[in-house]
């Protein structure tokens, strides 16, 4: 608590006395706030990618005071990640109906205008990006961006004028009534603009922007917004270090807990699942068991967006060979290698890991002279070999290699005496998960299965809607013979062979006894697209949308159709005559809610609802848990009466501690929620417990939150595009994080009804109370009552539990996960059988998560 001096206290008393006198006699003290002030709108750090709309205010247009310093009241969503999301030269004005409009340039190259509107300058409607400068129309390849924009209005019509950097300062103009439809852009006009923008010095730096006279209440609201944001940010910065200060004087607690089984409600039995996305080399080089990298010689410079000149058709291969594409084995696999009296080697994904005495299926397509195939260790010692004798035409050849010793970084060598063409070179362990051919790495797949997921969402994430229209993930490109599949650039900056395709995803879900949840693009690419335009203003052309909608419907037929149907037959040809019994399908992922998106999204949703009314459609409500897209996304979900929507958030541990009531106020009559992606930005016990605490709240709200999945799931060491991740791995090891074990305990201990409990702590302060979590569920199948207790305090808590309307039978399973709050490894759950009396009174260690499983039948 802050200490005050005696002089300060006397001053405060005097001020209160004066206030009382004024109040008692009806005299109001003179307001210190002006009635009217000037508001300056501007943007800073043009090249940092971190800029946005800023405000300053003034009484006299001479002395300006920044509101929140670098706080951004509006950020641009146009363009790819990081530094490409820029706001240049914002122009702010208020229309005749009291609605604020902000327009700005997005960069120096694209002829695009950005627009957003707001009632209060704090809450903004979704952004739009009309194309005003079409290079094809003006037939000028040097045509620049929309620059130095200004807007004037007359009788409800707005006239826009701007300069173009590529046109020698020529003035362009058009008009609009609603900032959705614009007249044709006219160029070559005389510069008769009003030069509305002004130069103002804010915090010692000159800025350029617009000045508007406003009521003081507008500025006051902006300042309060900044104060609230700062308070939230500070309160969400919880850590073990801040806990040591906050709870320095806290003594061990007691907790009286009453669990009343007579008060219960039905909740989802699908809460805990997994989300797989091919990020961090999670598929090729990871879950997909193929050991040869670039097996089809289809890697390309475009995979790396020109950032790696060594990334091409020869990546991972060395030796003497030439590339050819004449008479390839398939049009979708155009390149192959030709060896002439030479040897080539493949280094795999950071080496090829093989185990002694295990069997590996080798295969390749070849034609020409005989070739020898060898596995060698780092010293050049041969540990396995075989000989292939091709004919004069393409044919697939197979052999089994059995290494004589375990090698972590072997290479595969192919040598020939003569001329031999090779393609689709493969080395696959026979020991895959569930023994599937073209299957999954056994230890990694089993680690995921060990979470006991009720569902698996795939193939993304951002991978699903891709980087540009041409990169949208098309499920039909991922099924059938491997040589006929269509590989493509991975949005995360590498290559997808799609050897792990839709058939393999469905099969994996079945093997784990998890419901498949495929997610398809909503007819638009990722909002962060860098290819072919900026995100969703470049959706699939409407003339092609019927075909795309049919692709979505065909997927459901592929999963569920009889073998007599077109796509059901293809599933059967792949080796699965029975339907996969698909129940869920996701449409869209973290999409900006634009007109382009909504039009296509609505087409897809309505088509699925009409043909497959029993399929649960999971919609999207934008990339964040708040803001314009979130609000608009929920409006569309209500309008379309979607059964479920997908929410995402990555936050600090403190956010999860402070927002356990996030779903308490959700309308139970509307769409259910799938929390498709979440994590607490860290892989320590402290993070894991913050997630455990939040999951008690999700179970409490299990009548509205139907599903949840931590993200991302997998990451290969030295190949991560995103941290943290749930499971890290290399070629020989799988390394679950401490967060993994929290997810696993929830996956192992689900329930389908939530039992009410009441907790009274010996210290009832707010900060203490919100760090103690309890969730009690019942599994109707086993009859077990499961109590989950989270102690996220640095002191022990001694519970005293009273069980009402619960009749225990036999010993109680008692599992504890505990450790140093900063620990990142070597913290595992420990389970023991204890008596009921011990279970309900056993001390909860500092920073611990406890699961008590009570049998009732």
C-alpha positions in Angstrom: 0.0 0.0 0.0 1.3 3.5 -0.8 2.2 5.5 2.3 1.0 9.2 2.6 2.7 11.9 4.7 0.7 13.8 7.4 0.8 16.9 5.2 -0.7 15.0 2.3 -3.5 13.6 4.5 -4.3 17.1 5.8 -4.4 18.5 2.3 -6.8 15.7 1.2 -9.0 16.5 4.2 -9.1 20.2 3.3 -10.1 19.3 -0.3 -12.9 17.1 0.9 -14.2 19.8 3.2 -14.2 22.4 0.4 -16.0 19.9 -1.9 -18.6 19.4 0.8 -19.2 23.2 1.2 -19.7 23.7 -2.6 -22.1 20.7 -2.7 -24.1 21.7 0.4 -24.8 25.2 -1.0 -25.3 24.2 -4.6 -22.1 25.9 -5.7 -20.1 23.9 -8.3 -16.4 24.4 -8.5 -15.2 25.7 -11.9 -14.4 22.9 -14.2 -10.7 22.5 -15.1 -11.6 21.0 -18.4 -12.3 23.1 -21.5 -15.5 22.7 -23.5 -13.8 22.4 -26.8 -10.3 21.4 -27.8 -8.4 20.5 -31.0 -7.7 16.8 -31.9 -4.7 16.0 -34.0 -4.6 12.6 -35.8 -1.3 11.3 -37.2 0.8 8.2 -37.7 4.5 7.6 -36.8 7.3 5.1 -37.5 6.3 4.7 -41.1 8.9 2.0 -41.8 8.7 0.0 -38.6 5.5 -1.9 -39.2 4.4 -1.0 -35.7 2.7 2.3 -36.4 -0.9 3.1 -36.2 -3.3 6.0 -35.6 -2.2 8.3 -32.8 -3.8 11.4 -31.2 -2.7 14.6 -29.6 -4.8 17.4 -28.2 -4.4 21.2 -27.8 -6.2 24.2 -26.5 -4.5 26.7 -28.8 -3.1 24.7 -31.7 0.4 25.6 -30.5 1.0 23.3 -27.5 0.1 19.7 -28.3 -0.1 16.8 -25.8 0.1 13.2 -27.0 -2.6 10.9 -25.8 -0.9 7.7 -24.7 2.4 8.5 -26.5 2.8 5.6 -28.9 -0.6 4.0 -28.1 -2.3 3.0 -31.4 -6.0 3.5 -31.6 -6.2 1.9 -35.0 -3.7 -0.4 -36.7 -3.6 -1.3 -40.4 -4.4 -4.9 -41.3 -3.3 -4.7 -44.9 -0.3 -6.7 -46.1 1.8 -9.5 -44.9 3.1 -9.9 -41.3 5.4 -7.6 -39.4 6.8 -4.5 -41.1 4.3 -4.7 -44.1 1.3 -3.7 -41.9 1.7 0.1 -42.2 -0.4 3.2 -41.9 0.8 6.1 -44.0 -0.7 9.6 -44.0 -4.0 9.0 -42.2 -6.8 11.4 -42.9 -9.5 11.7 -40.2 -12.8 13.4 -40.4 -16.3 13.3 -39.0 -19.3 13.0 -41.2 -22.7 14.8 -40.9 -24.1 11.8 -39.0 -21.4 11.9 -36.3 -19.5 8.9 -37.6 -15.7 9.2 -37.7 -13.8 8.0 -40.8 -10.1 7.3 -41.1 -8.5 6.8 -44.5 -4.9 6.1 -45.2 -2.2 4.8 -47.6 -1.0 1.2 -47.1 2.5 1.5 -48.7 4.4 3.1 -51.5 3.6 0.5 -54.2 0.0 -0.6 -54.1 -2.8 1.6 -55.5 -5.0 0.8 -52.5 -6.9 3.0 -50.1 -7.6 1.8 -46.5 -10.8 2.8 -44.7 -12.3 2.3 -41.3 -15.1 4.0 -39.4 -15.9 4.5 -35.7 -18.5 6.1 -33.5 -16.0 7.0 -30.7 -12.5 6.7 -32.2 -11.9 3.7 -29.9 -14.1 0.9 -31.3 -13.6 0.6 -35.1 -15.6 -1.2 -37.7 -13.8 -3.7 -40.0 -11.3 -2.2 -42.5 -11.8 -2.2 -46.3 -9.2 -1.8 -49.0 -10.6 -0.5 -52.3 -8.3 -0.6 -55.3 -8.2 3.0 -56.6 -5.1 2.8 -58.8 -5.4 -0.1 -61.2 -2.1 -0.3 -63.2 -3.8 -2.2 -66.0 -6.3 0.6 -66.4 -3.8 3.3 -66.5 -1.3 1.2 -68.5 1.6 2.5 -66.5 3.9 0.0 -64.8 5.5 2.8 -62.7 2.2 3.8 -61.2 2.7 4.3 -57.5 0.5 4.2 -54.5 -2.3 6.4 -53.1 -0.4 9.2 -51.4 -1.3 12.4 -49.5 -5.0 11.7 -49.6 -7.5 14.3 -48.6 -11.3 14.2 -48.4 -14.0 16.9 -48.9 -17.7 16.5 -48.7 -20.8 18.1 -50.2 -24.4 17.0 -49.8 -23.4 13.5 -48.6 -21.0 12.9 -51.4 -17.3 12.6 -50.6 -14.6 13.6 -53.0 -11.2 12.0 -52.6 -8.1 13.5 -54.1 -4.6 12.1 -53.9 -1.2 12.1 -55.5 0.6 9.1 -57.0 4.3 8.6 -56.4 4.8 7.0 -59.8 3.0 9.7 -61.8 5.1 12.8 -61.2 2.8 14.4 -58.7 -0.4 14.1 -60.8 -3.6 14.6 -58.9 -6.2 11.8 -59.0 -9.8 11.9 -57.8 -13.0 9.9 -57.4 -16.1 10.1 -55.3 -18.1 7.8 -52.9 -21.3 8.0 -50.9 -20.6 5.2 -48.5 -16.9 4.2 -48.8 -17.9 0.9 -50.3 -18.6 1.9 -53.9 -16.4 4.4 -55.7 -16.7 6.1 -59.0 -14.0 5.5 -61.6 -10.7 7.1 -60.8 -9.9 10.1 -63.0 -6.3 11.2 -63.5 -4.3 14.1 -65.0 -6.2 16.8 -63.1 -4.9 20.2 -62.1 -3.7 20.4 -58.6 -6.4 22.5 -56.9 -6.4 20.7 -53.6 -6.9 22.4 -50.2 -3.8 21.1 -48.4 -5.8 20.2 -45.3 -3.0 18.3 -43.6 -1.0 20.3 -41.1 2.5 20.0 -39.6 2.4 19.8 -35.8 5.2 19.2 -33.2 4.3 16.4 -30.8 6.7 15.3 -28.1 9.5 17.2 -29.8 9.0 15.7 -33.2 7.2 17.1 -36.3 4.2 15.1 -37.4 1.8 15.6 -40.2 -2.0 14.9 -39.9 -5.4 16.4 -39.6 -6.9 18.7 -37.0 -10.5 18.6 -35.8 -12.3 20.6 -33.2 -14.0 18.2 -30.7 -15.8 18.3 -27.3 -13.4 17.7 -24.4 -15.4 14.5 -23.7 -13.9 12.9 -26.8 -10.4 13.5 -25.6 -11.3 12.4 -22.1 -12.6 9.1 -23.4 -9.4 8.6 -25.4 -7.3 9.2 -22.3 -9.4 6.8 -20.3 -9.0 4.2 -23.0 -5.3 4.5 -22.7 -5.4 4.3 -18.9 -7.5 1.2 -19.0 -5.3 -0.5 -21.6 -2.2 0.3 -19.5 -3.8 -1.1 -16.4 -4.8 -4.3 -18.2 -1.3 -4.6 -19.6 0.3 -4.2 -16.3 -2.1 -6.5 -14.4 -1.5 -9.2 -17.1 2.3 -9.2 -16.6 2.1 -11.7 -13.8 5.1 -14.0 -13.3 6.8 -16.0 -10.5 8.9 -12.9 -9.9 6.0 -10.5 -9.5 4.2 -13.2 -7.4 7.2 -13.2 -5.0 6.6 -9.5 -4.3 2.8 -9.5 -4.5 2.5 -12.4 -2.0 5.6 -11.7 0.0 3.6 -11.7 3.3 1.1 -14.4 2.3 0.9 -17.3 4.8 -0.3 -20.9 3.9 -4.0 -21.0 3.4 -6.9 -23.2 4.2 -9.7 -23.8 1.7 -13.1 -25.1 2.7 -14.7 -26.7 -0.3 -18.2 -28.0 -0.7 -18.9 -30.2 -3.7 -22.7 -30.6 -4.3 -23.5 -33.3 -6.8 -27.2 -32.4 -6.6 -26.3 -29.2 -8.5 -25.0 -30.1 -11.9 -25.3 -29.3 -15.6 -24.5 -31.0 -18.8 -21.3 -29.9 -20.5 -19.5 -30.9 -23.7 -17.7 -34.3 -23.7 -15.5 -33.0 -26.6 -13.6 -30.3 -24.7 -10.0 -31.5 -25.1 -8.5 -32.0 -28.5 -5.5 -31.2 -30.6 -4.8 -28.8 -33.5 -2.3 -29.9 -36.1 -0.8 -27.5 -38.5 2.2 -27.9 -40.7 4.3 -25.2 -39.0 7.8 -25.7 -37.5 8.4 -28.7 -39.8 5.6 -30.5 -38.1 4.7 -32.7 -41.1 7.6 -33.3 -43.6 10.6 -34.1 -41.4 8.3 -34.5 -38.4 5.0 -36.4 -38.0 5.1 -37.7 -41.6 7.6 -40.6 -41.4 9.3 -40.1 -44.7 13.1 -39.9 -44.2 14.1 -38.5 -47.6 13.9 -34.7 -48.0 13.0 -33.4 -51.5 12.3 -36.9 -52.6 10.5 -35.7 -55.7 13.0 -32.9 -56.7 10.1 -30.4 -56.5 11.5 -27.9 -54.0 11.6 -24.5 -55.6 13.0 -21.0 -54.9 9.5 -19.7 -54.4 9.1 -21.9 -51.3 11.5 -19.6 -49.5 10.1 -16.4 -51.1 13.5 -15.7 -52.6 15.2 -15.6 -49.2 17.4 -18.7 -49.8 19.2 -19.0 -53.1 20.3 -22.6 -52.2 16.7 -23.8 -51.8 15.8 -25.3 -55.1 15.2 -28.6 -56.9 18.5 -30.0 -55.7 18.0 -29.1 -52.0 19.2 -32.0 -49.6 20.8 -33.7 -52.6 24.5 -33.6 -53.5 26.6 -35.3 -56.2 26.6 -35.1 -60.0 23.3 -35.2 -61.8 21.1 -33.1 -64.0 17.5 -32.1 -63.7 15.0 -33.0 -66.4 11.3 -32.7 -67.0 10.7 -34.5 -70.3 8.3 -37.4 -70.0 8.0 -37.1 -66.2 6.2 -39.7 -64.2 3.3 -37.3 -63.6 2.3 -33.8 -64.6 2.1 -32.9 -61.0 5.6 -34.1 -60.4 7.5 -32.6 -63.3 11.1 -32.9 -62.3 13.5 -35.8 -61.9 17.2 -36.5 -61.7 19.4 -38.1 -64.3 22.6 -39.8 -63.2 25.4 -40.7 -65.7 28.1 -42.8 -64.2 27.7 -40.9 -61.0 26.7 -40.9 -57.3 24.1 -38.8 -55.5 23.3 -38.6 -51.8 20.4 -37.3 -49.8 21.0 -36.0 -46.3 17.4 -36.2 -45.2 16.0 -33.8 -42.7 19.1 -32.9 -40.6 20.4 -36.4 -41.3 18.6 -39.7 -41.6 18.0 -41.5 -38.3 17.8 -45.3 -38.5 17.8 -48.1 -35.9 19.7 -51.3 -36.0 17.7 -54.3 -37.1 14.6 -52.2 -37.9 13.3 -52.6 -41.4 12.9 -49.7 -43.8 11.0 -49.7 -47.0 13.0 -48.2 -49.9 11.3 -47.2 -53.1 11.9 -45.1 -56.2 10.7 -44.6 -59.7 13.5 -45.3 -62.1 14.4 -46.1 -65.7 17.8 -46.9 -67.3 20.9 -48.6 -66.0 21.2 -50.6 -62.8 21.9 -48.6 -59.6 23.1 -49.4 -56.2 21.5 -47.9 -53.1 23.3 -47.6 -49.8 22.8 -46.2 -46.3 26.0 -44.8 -44.9 27.0 -43.4 -41.5 29.0 -40.2 -41.0 32.3 -42.1 -41.5 31.2 -43.5 -44.9 30.6 -47.0 -43.5 27.8 -48.8 -45.3 25.1 -50.0 -42.9 22.6 -51.3 -45.5 22.4 -51.6 -49.2 20.4 -53.0 -52.1 20.5 -53.1 -55.9 17.8 -51.9 -58.3 17.7 -53.0 -62.0 15.3 -50.7 -63.9 13.9 -51.1 -67.4 13.8 -48.5 -70.1 10.5 -47.0 -68.9 9.3 -45.5 -65.7 8.4 -48.1 -63.0 8.3 -48.1 -59.3 10.9 -50.4 -57.6 11.0 -51.4 -53.9 13.4 -53.0 -51.5 13.8 -53.5 -47.8 16.9 -52.1 -46.0 17.9 -53.4 -42.6 20.6 -51.3 -41.0 23.4 -53.1 -39.2 23.7 -50.4 -36.6 21.9 -47.4 -35.2 22.8 -44.1 -36.9 21.5 -40.7 -36.0 22.7 -38.9 -39.1 23.0 -41.4 -42.0 22.8 -40.4 -45.7 21.2 -42.3 -48.6 23.5 -42.9 -51.6 22.4 -43.8 -55.1 25.1 -44.7 -57.6 24.9 -46.0 -61.2 27.2 -47.3 -63.9 25.5 -45.8 -67.0 22.5 -43.5 -67.3 19.6 -43.7 -64.8 16.7 -41.5 -64.2 15.2 -41.5 -60.7 12.3 -39.8 -59.0 10.1 -40.2 -55.9 13.0 -41.6 -53.8 11.6 -42.8 -50.5 12.9 -44.4 -47.3 10.1 -45.2 -44.9 10.3 -47.1 -41.5 8.1 -50.1 -41.4 7.4 -49.3 -37.7 4.9 -46.5 -38.1 2.1 -45.5 -35.9 -0.4 -48.4 -36.0 1.8 -49.9 -38.8 0.3 -47.8 -41.5 2.0 -47.6 -44.9 2.8 -44.0 -45.8 2.2 -43.5 -42.2 3.4 -41.5 -39.2 6.5 -41.4 -37.1 5.6 -43.8 -34.3 7.0 -42.0 -31.2 5.7 -38.6 -32.2 2.3 -39.8 -33.3 2.0 -41.7 -30.0 2.9 -38.6 -28.0 0.0 -36.8 -29.6 -2.3 -39.7 -29.1 -1.2 -39.7 -25.4 -3.1 -36.5 -24.9 -6.3 -38.5 -25.4 -7.7 -36.0 -27.8 -11.4 -36.2 -28.5 -10.8 -34.5 -31.9 -8.1 -33.3 -34.2 -8.3 -30.1 -36.2 -6.3 -30.0 -39.4 -4.5 -29.0 -41.7 -4.4 -25.4 -40.2 -4.4 -22.7 -39.2 -3.0 -20.3 -41.7 -1.8 -23.2 -43.9 -5.5 -23.9 -44.7 -6.2 -20.6 -46.4 -2.7 -20.1 -47.7 -0.6 -17.2 -48.9 -2.5 -15.9 -51.9 -5.3 -17.5 -53.8 -3.0 -20.0 -55.6 -1.7 -21.2 -52.2 -5.1 -22.1 -50.7 -4.9 -25.7 -49.4 -6.9 -27.8 -51.8 -7.8 -31.1 -50.2 -8.1 -32.9 -53.6 -4.5 -32.1 -54.3 -3.5 -34.2 -51.3 -5.1 -37.6 -52.0 -4.3 -40.4 -54.4 -0.9 -41.9 -55.4 1.9 -39.9 -54.0 3.4 -39.1 -57.4 0.1 -37.5 -58.5 -0.3 -35.2 -55.5 0.3 -31.5 -55.9 3.1 -30.2 -53.7 3.3 -26.5 -52.9 5.0 -23.8 -51.0 4.2 -23.8 -47.3 2.9 -20.5 -46.0 5.4 -20.7 -43.2 8.3 -20.6 -45.6 9.3 -24.1 -46.7 7.8 -26.9 -48.8 4.8 -29.3 -48.4 5.0 -32.6 -50.2 1.4 -33.3 -49.0 2.5 -36.9 -48.4 0.6 -36.4 -45.2 -2.7 -35.6 -46.9 -6.4 -35.7 -46.2 -6.6 -39.5 -46.3 -3.7 -39.8 -43.8 -5.3 -37.1 -41.5 -8.6 -39.0 -41.4 -6.8 -42.3 -40.8 -4.8 -40.8 -37.9 -8.0 -39.4 -36.3 -9.6 -42.9 -36.6 -6.5 -44.6 -35.1 -6.5 -42.2 -32.1 -10.3 -42.5 -31.8 -10.6 -38.8 -32.3 -13.2 -36.9 -34.3 -11.7 -35.3 -37.5 -12.2 -31.6 -37.8 -11.0 -30.5 -41.2 -10.8 -26.7 -41.8 -11.2 -25.2 -45.2 -10.6 -21.7 -46.5 -13.7 -19.5 -46.8 -12.9 -18.6 -50.4 -10.2 -16.1 -49.3 -6.5 -16.5 -48.5 -4.7 -15.5 -45.3 -5.3 -11.8 -44.4 -1.5 -11.6 -44.2 -0.9 -12.8 -47.7 2.2 -11.4 -49.5 1.4 -13.2 -52.8 -1.0 -12.0 -55.4 -2.3 -9.0 -53.4 -3.0 -8.3 -49.7 -5.2 -10.9 -48.2 -9.0 -11.1 -48.5 -9.7 -8.3 -50.9 -8.4 -10.8 -53.4 -10.8 -13.7 -52.8 -11.5 -16.5 -55.3 -13.2 -14.9 -58.3 -17.0 -15.2 -57.9 -17.2 -17.0 -61.3 -15.1 -19.8 -59.7 -16.8 -20.0 -56.4 -19.4 -22.6 -57.4 -16.5 -24.9 -58.2 -14.9 -24.2 -54.9 -18.1 -24.7 -53.0 -18.5 -28.1 -54.8 -15.0 -29.0 -53.5 -16.2 -28.4 -50.0 -19.2 -30.6 -50.5 -17.1 -33.3 -52.2 -14.9 -33.5 -49.1 -17.9 -34.5 -47.0 -18.8 -37.1 -49.6 -15.1 -38.3 -49.6 -15.3 -38.8 -45.8 -18.9 -40.1 -45.5 -20.1 -41.2 -48.9 -20.9 -44.8 -49.9 -18.4 -46.6 -52.1 -20.9 -46.1 -54.9 -20.5 -42.3 -54.9 -17.7 -40.6 -56.9 -15.7 -39.5 -53.9 -16.6 -42.4 -51.6 -15.2 -44.7 -54.3 -11.9 -42.8 -54.2 -11.7 -43.2 -50.4 -12.3 -46.9 -50.9 -9.6 -47.1 -53.5 -7.2 -45.6 -50.9 -8.0 -48.6 -48.6 -10.9 -47.4 -46.5 -14.2 -48.7 -47.7 -16.1 -47.7 -44.6 -17.0 -44.0 -44.1 -14.9 -41.9 -41.7 -18.1 -40.6 -40.1 -17.2 -36.9 -40.4 -19.3 -34.8 -38.1 -17.6 -31.4 -38.1 -16.2 -29.1 -40.7 -14.5 -25.7 -40.2 -15.0 -22.9 -42.6 -12.5 -20.1 -42.4 -9.6 -19.3 -40.1 -8.8 -16.1 -38.3 -10.3 -14.2 -41.3 -10.7 -10.5 -41.5 -14.4 -9.9 -41.8 -14.6 -8.0 -45.1 -17.3 -7.9 -47.7 -15.2 -10.1 -49.9 -15.0 -12.7 -47.1 -18.6 -12.5 -46.1 -19.9 -13.1 -49.6 -17.9 -16.2 -50.1 -18.2 -17.5 -46.5 -22.0 -17.2 -46.7 -22.1 -19.2 -50.0 -20.1 -22.1 -48.5 -22.0 -22.2 -45.2 -25.4 -22.2 -46.9 -24.4 -24.9 -49.4 -23.2 -27.2 -46.6 -26.2 -26.6 -44.4 -28.5 -27.4 -47.4 -26.9 -30.6 -48.5 -25.5 -31.9 -45.2 -27.7 -30.5 -42.4 -26.3 -32.9 -39.8 -22.7 -31.6 -40.2 -21.7 -29.2 -37.5 -20.2 -26.1 -39.2 -17.6 -24.3 -37.2 -17.3 -20.7 -38.4 -14.7 -18.0 -37.6 -14.9 -14.7 -35.8 -11.6 -13.1 -36.8 -8.0 -13.4 -35.6 -8.5 -11.9 -32.1 -10.9 -12.2 -29.1 -11.9 -8.6 -29.4 -12.0 -5.8 -32.0 -13.9 -5.1 -35.2 -13.5 -8.5 -36.8 -14.5 -10.3 -33.7 -17.7 -8.2 -33.3 -18.6 -8.5 -37.0 -17.8 -12.2 -37.1 -20.2 -12.9 -34.3 -22.9 -10.8 -36.0 -22.5 -13.0 -39.1 -22.6 -16.1 -37.0 -25.9 -15.0 -35.5 -27.2 -14.2 -38.9 -26.3 -17.5 -40.4 -27.2 -19.3 -37.1 -23.9 -21.2 -37.0 -23.8 -24.0 -34.5 -20.2 -23.2 -33.5 -17.5 -20.5 -34.0 -13.7 -20.7 -33.7 -12.0 -18.2 -31.3 -8.3 -17.8 -30.9 -6.0 -16.0 -28.5 -2.4 -16.1 -27.4 -1.8 -14.2 -24.2 0.4 -13.8 -21.1 -0.1 -16.0 -18.1 -1.6 -13.1 -16.3 -4.3 -12.7 -18.9 -5.4 -16.2 -18.3 -5.4 -15.6 -14.5 -7.4 -12.4 -14.9 -10.0 -13.6 -17.5 -11.4 -16.8 -16.0 -14.8 -15.2 -16.3 -14.4 -14.7 -20.1 -17.2 -17.1 -21.1 -19.4 -16.6 -18.0 -21.6 -14.0 -19.8 -21.8 -15.7 -23.2 -25.4 -16.2 -24.5 -26.1 -19.9 -24.2 -28.8 -19.7 -26.9 -26.3 -18.7 -29.6 -23.3 -20.4 -31.3 -21.2 -22.7 -29.2 -17.5 -21.9 -29.0 -14.5 -23.9 -30.2 -11.3 -22.3 -28.7 -9.3 -23.5 -31.6 -5.9 -21.9 -30.7 -4.6 -20.6 -27.4 -1.4 -20.6 -25.3 0.1 -18.5 -22.5 3.3 -17.4 -24.3 5.8 -19.7 -22.4 6.9 -23.2 -21.6 7.3 -23.1 -17.8 5.4 -24.6 -14.9 4.0 -21.1 -14.3 2.6 -21.0 -17.9 1.3 -24.6 -17.6 -0.5 -23.7 -14.4 -2.0 -20.6 -15.9 -3.5 -22.8 -18.6 -4.6 -25.4 -16.0 -6.4 -22.6 -14.1 -8.1 -21.3 -17.2 -9.2 -24.8 -18.2 -11.1 -25.1 -14.9 -13.1 -22.1 -16.2 -13.6 -23.7 -19.6 -15.0 -26.8 -17.9 -17.3 -24.5 -15.8 -18.4 -23.0 -19.1 -18.6 -26.4 -20.8 -22.2 -25.7 -21.8 -21.0 -23.0 -24.2 -17.4 -23.9 -24.8 -17.6 -27.2 -26.6 -14.0 -27.7 -27.8 -10.5 -26.4 -27.1 -7.0 -27.1 -28.4 -3.6 -25.7 -27.5 -1.5 -24.4 -30.4 0.8 -24.9 -32.0 1.2 -28.6 -31.4 4.6 -29.7 -32.8 7.9 -28.0 -33.5 11.2 -29.4 -34.8 14.2 -28.1 -33.0 16.1 -25.5 -35.1 13.2 -25.1 -37.5 10.6 -23.1 -35.5 8.6 -20.3 -37.0 6.5 -19.9 -33.8 7.2 -20.3 -30.1 6.0 -21.7 -27.7 4.8 -25.1 -28.9 3.4 -28.0 -27.0 5.9 -30.7 -28.1 9.5 -30.2 -29.4 11.4 -33.0 -31.2 14.4 -33.8 -33.3 15.1 -36.9 -35.4 15.7 -39.2 -32.4 13.9 -37.6 -29.5 10.5 -36.3 -28.5 10.4 -33.6 -25.9 7.0 -32.7 -24.4 6.9 -29.4 -22.6 5.5 -29.1 -19.1 2.4 -27.6 -20.7 1.9 -31.0 -22.4 1.3 -32.7 -19.1 -1.5 -30.3 -18.1 -3.2 -30.9 -21.4 -2.7 -34.7 -20.9 -4.3 -34.6 -17.5 -7.3 -32.8 -18.8 -7.5 -35.2 -21.7 -7.3 -38.2 -19.5 -9.9 -36.9 -17.1 -12.9 -35.5 -19.0 -16.5 -35.4 -17.9 -19.8 -34.8 -19.5 -21.5 -33.0 -16.5 -20.2 -30.2 -14.3 -20.8 -30.4 -10.6 -21.2 -27.2 -8.6 -18.7 -26.5 -5.9 -18.2 -23.7 -3.4 -14.9 -22.5 -2.0 -14.1 -20.4 1.0 -10.4 -19.4 1.5 -8.8 -18.2 4.7 -7.5 -15.2 2.7 -10.3 -13.8 0.6 -8.4 -11.1 -1.2 -9.1 -10.9 -4.9 -5.5 -11.7 -6.0 -5.5 -14.8 -3.9 -8.9 -16.0 -4.9 -8.3 -15.9 -8.6 -5.2 -18.1 -8.3 -7.1 -21.0 -6.7 -9.1 -22.9 -9.3 -11.4 -25.9 -8.9 -13.4 -27.8 -11.3 -15.5 -30.9 -10.6 -16.9 -33.0 -13.4 -18.5 -36.4 -13.7 -17.9 -39.0 -16.4 -21.3 -40.7 -16.9 -19.7 -43.7 -18.6 -17.4 -44.7 -15.7 -19.4 -42.9 -13.0 -16.2 -41.3 -11.7 -16.3 -37.9 -10.1 -13.1 -36.0 -11.0 -11.9 -33.0 -8.9 -9.3 -30.7 -10.4 -7.5 -28.3 -8.1 -5.0 -25.6 -9.2 -2.9 -23.8 -6.7 -1.1 -21.0 -8.5 0.2 -19.4 -5.3 3.7 -19.6 -3.9 2.3 -21.0 -0.6 0.6 -24.2 0.3 -3.1 -24.6 0.5 -4.8 -27.1 2.8 -8.2 -28.1 1.6 -11.1 -29.5 3.6 -13.6 -31.0 1.1 -17.1 -31.9 1.9 -18.8 -34.3 -0.7 -22.6 -34.0 -0.9 -24.6 -36.6 -2.8 -21.4 -38.5 -3.8 -20.9 -42.0 -2.6 -17.2 -43.0 -3.1 -16.3 -46.6 -3.6 -12.8 -47.9 -3.2 -9.4 -46.1 -3.2 -9.0 -42.7 -4.8 -6.6 -41.9 -7.6 -4.6 -38.9 -6.7 -2.3 -37.2 -9.3 -0.1 -34.2 -8.6 1.8 -32.0 -11.0 4.1 -29.6 -9.2 7.5 -27.9 -9.4 9.4 -24.7 -9.4 7.4 -22.1 -11.1 10.2 -21.3 -13.6 11.0 -24.9 -14.4 10.8 -25.9 -18.0 11.5 -29.6 -17.9 11.8 -32.6 -15.6 8.4 -31.9 -14.0 6.1 -34.9 -14.4 2.7 -35.9 -12.9 2.8 -38.4 -10.1 -0.1 -40.7 -9.4 -0.9 -42.7 -6.3 -3.8 -44.5 -4.8 -4.9 -42.9 -1.5 -7.8 -43.1 0.9 -10.7 -40.7 0.5 -10.0 -39.0 3.8 -6.4 -38.3 2.7 -7.5 -37.1 -0.8 -9.9 -34.5 0.5 -7.5 -33.0 3.0 -4.0 -33.5 1.5 -2.0 -30.3 1.3 -1.8 -28.7 -2.2 1.8 -27.7 -2.8 2.7 -24.3 -4.0 2.5 -24.0 -7.8 0.7 -27.3 -8.3 -2.1 -29.0 -10.2 -4.0 -31.9 -8.6 -6.5 -34.3 -10.1 -8.5 -36.5 -7.7 -10.5 -39.3 -9.4 -13.3 -40.8 -7.2 -15.1 -44.0 -8.2 -18.8 -44.1 -7.5 -19.7 -47.4 -9.1 
